[in-house]
């Protein structure tokens, strides 16, 4: 698609944010986490207006570019003119998180088979893998209330999330948030991998659970090993991978 560049309309800081967010969409598509056009990734734009960027509704994730991202205000109104719509359900969930968590720059929400599968299990994420222990260090749950297009769901979602960085939306999917796009992406990588491992392990014999003391100590271990979520370590390599495949997301 021929989408006019908005680089001249935004600050250098916002343009870099757009490039990174477009890269995140492409990576989600590359790893097979997209659900056609029906999930979302958002990023808060620095500044007092509390605007954020979200995907243009109708584009596949592997089509999204820095210029095609839609900039909206907290009420969901477009800040920069765009030919694309914004999915109401995506806006409700993401705006709720951004409004409640000033520490969060990026929110990723997915509907993968593994994520939805584990979200439908009564016990949720089980402590059966190293990946699951990272998730369990900061995990919350939110019960399913139907398609999330009603504003009245926001306070309950915000209360359930609290200060967690991983949120399992029951019967719906996965959500991660982080202080950067890189951190939110790595969190989703851990979340999705933990769910895939869990479903694979459940197809076999009796499960061995990680000792609760080890799970309890993971938050501190994350700080020592990866300076928190550690997205900054993996992100440059992921960007290089994308640039080798198709640098078109930068336009």
C-alpha positions as CSV (number, residue, x, y, z in Angstrom):
1,X,0.0,0.0,0.0
2,X,1.1,3.5,-0.8
3,X,0.9,5.4,2.6
4,X,2.3,8.9,2.8
5,X,5.1,9.5,5.2
6,X,4.3,11.4,8.4
7,X,7.9,11.8,9.4
8,X,7.8,15.5,8.7
9,X,4.8,15.9,11.0
10,X,6.2,14.4,14.2
11,X,9.2,14.8,16.5
12,X,12.4,12.7,16.1
13,X,11.5,11.0,19.3
14,X,8.0,10.1,18.1
15,X,9.3,8.9,14.7
16,X,11.8,6.5,16.5
17,X,8.9,5.3,18.6
18,X,6.9,4.7,15.4
19,X,9.7,2.7,13.8
20,X,10.1,0.5,16.9
21,X,6.3,-0.1,17.2
22,X,6.1,-1.0,13.5
23,X,9.0,-3.3,14.0
24,X,7.1,-4.9,16.9
25,X,4.1,-5.5,14.7
26,X,6.3,-7.1,12.1
27,X,8.0,-9.3,14.7
28,X,4.6,-10.5,16.1
29,X,3.6,-11.5,12.6
30,X,7.0,-13.2,12.0
31,X,6.6,-15.3,15.2
32,X,3.1,-16.3,14.3
33,X,1.3,-14.5,17.2
34,X,-1.0,-12.3,15.1
35,X,-4.7,-13.1,14.7
36,X,-5.3,-11.7,11.2
37,X,-6.1,-8.0,12.0
38,X,-7.8,-8.6,15.3
39,X,-5.1,-7.9,18.0
40,X,-3.2,-4.8,19.0
41,X,0.0,-3.3,20.2
42,X,0.1,0.3,21.5
43,X,2.8,2.7,22.6
44,X,2.5,5.9,24.6
45,X,3.8,9.0,22.9
46,X,6.0,11.1,25.2
47,X,4.5,14.4,26.2
48,X,1.7,15.9,28.3
49,X,-1.1,15.0,25.9
50,X,-1.1,11.3,26.8
51,X,-1.6,10.3,23.2
52,X,-0.7,6.8,22.0
53,X,-0.1,4.9,18.8
54,X,-2.0,1.9,17.7
55,X,-2.4,-0.2,14.6
56,X,-4.6,0.9,11.6
57,X,-7.6,-1.4,11.7
58,X,-7.7,-3.4,8.5
59,X,-3.9,-3.9,7.9
60,X,-2.2,-7.2,8.5
61,X,0.7,-6.9,11.0
62,X,3.3,-7.6,8.3
63,X,2.0,-4.6,6.3
64,X,2.3,-2.0,9.1
65,X,4.7,0.8,8.8
66,X,5.9,3.7,10.9
67,X,3.7,6.1,9.0
68,X,0.5,3.9,8.9
69,X,0.3,3.8,12.7
70,X,-2.7,5.8,14.0
71,X,-2.1,8.4,16.7
72,X,-5.1,8.8,19.1
73,X,-5.8,10.8,22.2
74,X,-7.1,9.3,25.5
75,X,-10.7,9.5,24.1
76,X,-9.8,7.5,21.0
77,X,-9.9,10.5,18.6
78,X,-7.3,10.7,15.9
79,X,-4.6,13.3,16.5
80,X,-3.1,13.1,13.0
81,X,-5.5,12.4,10.1
82,X,-5.5,8.8,8.9
83,X,-7.6,6.9,6.3
84,X,-7.7,4.0,8.8
85,X,-10.1,3.2,11.6
86,X,-9.2,2.1,15.1
87,X,-10.7,-1.0,16.5
88,X,-13.0,0.0,19.5
89,X,-12.2,-3.2,21.4
90,X,-8.5,-2.6,21.0
91,X,-8.8,0.9,22.1
92,X,-10.7,0.1,25.3
93,X,-8.2,-2.5,26.6
94,X,-5.1,-0.5,25.7
95,X,-6.4,2.9,26.8
96,X,-7.3,1.3,30.2
97,X,-3.8,0.1,30.7
98,X,-2.1,3.3,29.6
99,X,-4.5,5.4,31.8
100,X,-3.7,3.3,34.9
101,X,0.0,2.8,34.4
102,X,2.2,5.8,33.9
103,X,5.2,3.5,34.0
104,X,4.1,1.6,30.9
105,X,5.1,2.7,27.4
106,X,4.0,-0.3,25.4
107,X,1.1,-2.8,25.7
108,X,0.9,-6.0,23.6
109,X,-2.3,-8.2,23.4
110,X,-2.5,-11.5,21.5
111,X,-5.0,-14.2,20.7
112,X,-2.7,-17.1,20.1
113,X,-3.9,-20.7,20.3
114,X,-1.5,-21.5,23.1
115,X,-2.3,-18.3,25.0
116,X,-6.1,-18.7,24.7
117,X,-5.7,-22.4,25.5
118,X,-4.0,-21.8,28.8
119,X,-6.3,-18.9,29.6
120,X,-9.2,-21.3,29.5
121,X,-7.5,-23.6,32.1
122,X,-8.7,-23.2,35.7
123,X,-5.2,-23.0,37.2
124,X,-3.8,-20.8,34.5
125,X,0.0,-20.7,34.1
126,X,1.6,-23.6,35.9
127,X,5.2,-23.4,37.4
128,X,6.6,-26.1,35.2
129,X,9.3,-24.4,33.2
130,X,11.9,-21.7,33.5
131,X,9.9,-19.5,31.2
132,X,6.8,-19.9,33.4
133,X,8.7,-18.7,36.5
134,X,9.5,-15.4,34.8
135,X,5.8,-14.9,34.0
136,X,4.7,-15.9,37.5
137,X,6.9,-13.3,39.0
138,X,4.5,-10.6,37.8
139,X,1.2,-12.3,36.6
140,X,-2.4,-11.2,37.1
141,X,-5.7,-12.5,35.7
142,X,-8.9,-10.8,34.4
143,X,-12.1,-12.7,33.9
144,X,-13.8,-12.7,30.5
145,X,-16.7,-10.2,30.1
146,X,-17.3,-10.6,26.3
147,X,-15.8,-8.5,23.5
148,X,-14.0,-5.6,25.2
149,X,-15.8,-2.6,23.7
150,X,-17.5,-1.3,26.8
151,X,-15.9,1.4,28.9
152,X,-17.4,0.1,32.1
153,X,-15.0,-2.8,31.9
154,X,-12.0,-0.6,32.2
155,X,-11.9,-0.1,36.1
156,X,-12.1,-3.9,36.6
157,X,-9.4,-4.6,34.1
158,X,-7.2,-1.9,35.8
159,X,-7.8,-3.3,39.2
160,X,-7.0,-6.8,38.1
161,X,-3.8,-5.7,36.4
162,X,-2.5,-3.7,39.3
163,X,1.3,-3.4,38.9
164,X,1.7,-6.7,37.1
165,X,3.5,-6.8,33.7
166,X,1.7,-10.0,32.5
167,X,-2.1,-10.2,32.4
168,X,-3.9,-13.4,31.4
169,X,-7.3,-12.4,29.9
170,X,-9.4,-15.5,30.8
171,X,-10.9,-17.3,27.7
172,X,-9.4,-14.5,25.6
173,X,-5.6,-14.3,25.4
174,X,-2.4,-12.7,26.7
175,X,-1.4,-9.2,27.5
176,X,2.0,-7.8,28.5
177,X,3.1,-4.3,29.3
178,X,6.5,-2.7,29.8
179,X,8.5,0.5,30.1
180,X,9.6,0.1,26.5
181,X,8.5,-1.7,23.3
182,X,11.5,-4.0,23.7
183,X,10.6,-5.0,27.2
184,X,6.9,-5.6,26.3
185,X,7.9,-7.7,23.4
186,X,10.3,-9.9,25.4
187,X,7.7,-10.3,28.1
188,X,5.2,-11.6,25.4
189,X,7.9,-13.9,24.1
190,X,8.3,-15.4,27.6
191,X,4.5,-15.5,28.1
192,X,3.7,-17.2,24.8
193,X,6.6,-19.7,25.2
194,X,5.5,-20.6,28.7
195,X,2.0,-21.4,27.3
196,X,3.3,-23.4,24.4
197,X,5.5,-25.5,26.8
198,X,2.6,-26.0,29.2
199,X,0.3,-27.4,26.5
200,X,3.0,-29.6,25.2
201,X,3.9,-30.9,28.6
202,X,0.3,-31.6,29.5
203,X,0.1,-34.0,26.5
204,X,2.7,-36.2,28.2
205,X,3.1,-37.7,31.6
206,X,2.9,-36.4,35.2
207,X,4.2,-32.8,35.5
208,X,7.0,-31.7,37.9
209,X,6.4,-28.3,39.3
210,X,9.2,-25.8,40.2
211,X,9.6,-25.3,43.9
212,X,7.6,-22.3,45.2
213,X,10.8,-20.8,46.8
214,X,12.5,-20.8,43.4
215,X,9.4,-19.1,41.8
216,X,9.4,-16.5,44.6
217,X,13.1,-15.7,43.9
218,X,12.7,-15.2,40.2
219,X,11.9,-11.5,40.3
220,X,15.3,-10.7,41.9
221,X,17.0,-13.1,39.5
222,X,15.5,-11.3,36.6
223,X,17.1,-8.0,37.8
224,X,20.5,-9.7,38.2
225,X,20.5,-11.6,34.9
226,X,18.7,-9.3,32.5
227,X,18.4,-5.9,34.2
228,X,14.6,-6.4,34.6
229,X,12.7,-7.8,31.6
230,X,15.9,-7.4,29.5
231,X,14.3,-6.3,26.3
232,X,17.2,-4.0,25.5
233,X,19.6,-6.9,25.2
234,X,17.5,-8.8,22.5
235,X,16.0,-5.8,20.6
236,X,19.0,-4.7,18.5
237,X,19.4,-8.3,17.2
238,X,15.7,-8.5,16.4
239,X,15.8,-5.3,14.5
240,X,18.8,-6.5,12.5
241,X,16.8,-9.7,11.7
242,X,13.9,-7.6,10.4
243,X,16.1,-5.4,8.4
244,X,17.6,-8.4,6.6
245,X,14.1,-9.7,5.8
246,X,12.3,-6.5,4.9
247,X,13.2,-2.9,6.1
248,X,9.9,-1.6,4.7
249,X,8.4,-1.1,8.2
250,X,10.7,1.9,8.6
251,X,8.8,4.0,6.0
